[in-house]
Amino acid sequence: MLPTRSRILLSSFRASLPRLSSPLQTLAPCPRDVPPPDPLADLVRFHLSSGDTDAAVAAIRNSADLGPPPSSPAALNPVFSALSRTGQFASAISLFDSLSWARDAADLVTFNILIHCGCQSRQFDVAHQLLGELRSRGYTPDVVSFNTLIKGLCDERRVSDAFAVLDEMKQEGILPNSYTYSMLIGLVTRGRSDSEKGLNLIREMLQLGLEPSIVNLNCVLLASCKEVKIDVAKALYGRMSKSGILGDVVSYTCFINALCKKKMLAEAKTLFSEMQQKGVFPNVVTYNAIIHGLCANWFLKDAVAMIDQMLVNCLRPTISTYTTLMDGLIRAGKVEEALKYLDVMKGHGSCPDKYIYGTLLNGLCHKGRVEEAMKLFRQMESEGLADVAAYNMLIGGFCRVGMMEEAVELFREVTENGLECDVIMCTTLIHGFCKNGKVEAAQEMVSHMERNDLKPDAITYTALIEGLCKTENYDAVEQLLDSVEKIGIEPNSVAYKGLVRRLCISGHSDRAVYLLEMMKQRGQQLSPETCKALLDEINGAKKLQNTENLQCQMEEIG
């Protein structure tokens, strides 16, 4: 039942209606085109204007108690709108279903509101049913009906369902508008984007005489660049240029980055110049993208020139900018120039991080300049940036030049500084010991790993096998192979190749054949090229008189 106050108000509204003196009065023309009074609608508006949505809903639910049900949506639509605005989507649908007269009173606006509520409450089947019911009631869904359903599906990233509604819309002769296409373009250019679908939507818009907005074009352009689909990006960029639509710094940056990834450096540089000519000035991200492309493709002079241009334009290079440039210079063997930029970045107020130091440290170690590397490492240490990765690089550098005592001293230093050595560090030392003929020290390092719960891996054992092969201690190799097999570790084909080679060169053909048989049983393979190279080397060494059996075994596993 309605609250007492509502019943009194509704009664007073009805009492105020003019009484008909005769049935003929119903046929008399109305002096003014004024809609007949609707007491229920007035009562609903009164409650809603007072902010009392619950009272308005109660009035709707109990309207049958006060007379014949309404035949117009004047009372329904404000209530459903209020429920929708306040996020009570499921309540709106429930109310509609509970009113026996609501379907007869509902109009296109009513159904559109309810379709919106169905989508927002993720009841897409209900929303679609409402679209069908709208048709059955003699109404034609309009662009708002379809857009409402498409928006709900787009919000849930239901791509195929959203496009199915678009097809349904076209089949019914309802022309999609710019909003329809904007929603779908946003859908296919976010997350797992599909820029080709986006481009097709742009083409459809143009065929319908709709002008894509700069946001539409930029979305598809950004998606195509993210997917590195250069042809799509070029088509969009060409369309934008013809239409006089200017891209922003984000779209240009993404396009330049995509061109760099495809190694189209000339076009990237042209686009970089073109954006500035059009008044779009590159930011730090734009410079970083093109500098990365230039360094990756060995255009180091151009990359250095870009850094200088940044400084002229009062843009401060980031740590990422310097890391990219230094890495490129070091890969090109220009360690001195890379070190120079360490001072440059400090001069501009940038503090190098451990990645910058690591890049330089790695370059120095690979060049054998371990004394300079050590000095740089101590600088890292003083700044609190020395970590296990830095120790690994430095220990590897000393092992590479045969300075094992210094490498071991650094290894001891790791634990003294409260850091934990890892498998990589131990394996690096094992490889260094084996390379420098200190196999016993390598074996002791394996034992050290086992004592400290560090599990040697296939690379560790491969390094040890190679060391044992150098000393021609093949019995120890076979014992090691048996022991590692028991713990479930399989040395890689590199280890087997090195072992077969040394057995053959030293004249131990029987052992080589046995090992090849073992490889076959364990599923290891040597490529035909490797087998041929080994046989050529063996025959060249003239250590074996008969290689037929050996060649047969190699062909079987190769």
HELIX and SHEET records of a PDB file:
HELIX    1   1 THR A    4  ALA A   15  1                                  12    
HELIX    2   2 PRO A   23  LEU A   27  5                                   5    
HELIX    3   3 PRO A   39  SER A   49  1                                  11    
HELIX    4   4 THR A   53  ARG A   61  1                                   9    
HELIX    5   5 SER A   63  LEU A   66  5                                   4    
HELIX    6   6 LEU A   76  ARG A   85  1                                  10    
HELIX    7   7 PHE A   89  SER A   98  1                                  10    
HELIX    8   8 ALA A  102  ALA A  105  1                                   4    
HELIX    9   9 LEU A  108  GLN A  120  1                                  13    
HELIX   10  10 PHE A  124  SER A  136  1                                  13    
HELIX   11  11 VAL A  143  ASP A  155  1                                  13    
HELIX   12  12 VAL A  159  GLN A  171  1                                  13    
HELIX   13  13 SER A  178  VAL A  188  1                                  11    
HELIX   14  14 SER A  195  GLN A  207  1                                  13    
HELIX   15  15 ILE A  214  LYS A  226  1                                  13    
HELIX   16  16 ILE A  230  LYS A  242  1                                  13    
HELIX   17  17 VAL A  249  LYS A  261  1                                  13    
HELIX   18  18 LEU A  265  GLN A  277  1                                  13    
HELIX   19  19 VAL A  284  ALA A  296  1                                  13    
HELIX   20  20 LEU A  300  VAL A  312  1                                  13    
HELIX   21  21 ILE A  319  ARG A  331  1                                  13    
HELIX   22  22 VAL A  335  GLY A  347  1                                  13    
HELIX   23  23 LYS A  354  HIS A  366  1                                  13    
HELIX   24  24 VAL A  370  SER A  382  1                                  13    
HELIX   25  25 VAL A  388  ARG A  400  1                                  13    
HELIX   26  26 MET A  404  GLU A  416  1                                  13    
HELIX   27  27 VAL A  423  LYS A  435  1                                  13    
HELIX   28  28 VAL A  439  ARG A  451  1                                  13    
HELIX   29  29 ALA A  458  LYS A  470  1                                  13    
HELIX   30  30 TYR A  474  LYS A  486  1                                  13    
HELIX   31  31 SER A  493  ILE A  505  1                                  13    
HELIX   32  32 SER A  509  GLN A  521  1                                  13    
HELIX   33  33 PRO A  528  ALA A  541  1                                  14    
HELIX   34  34 GLU A  548  ILE A  557  1                                  10    
END                                                                             
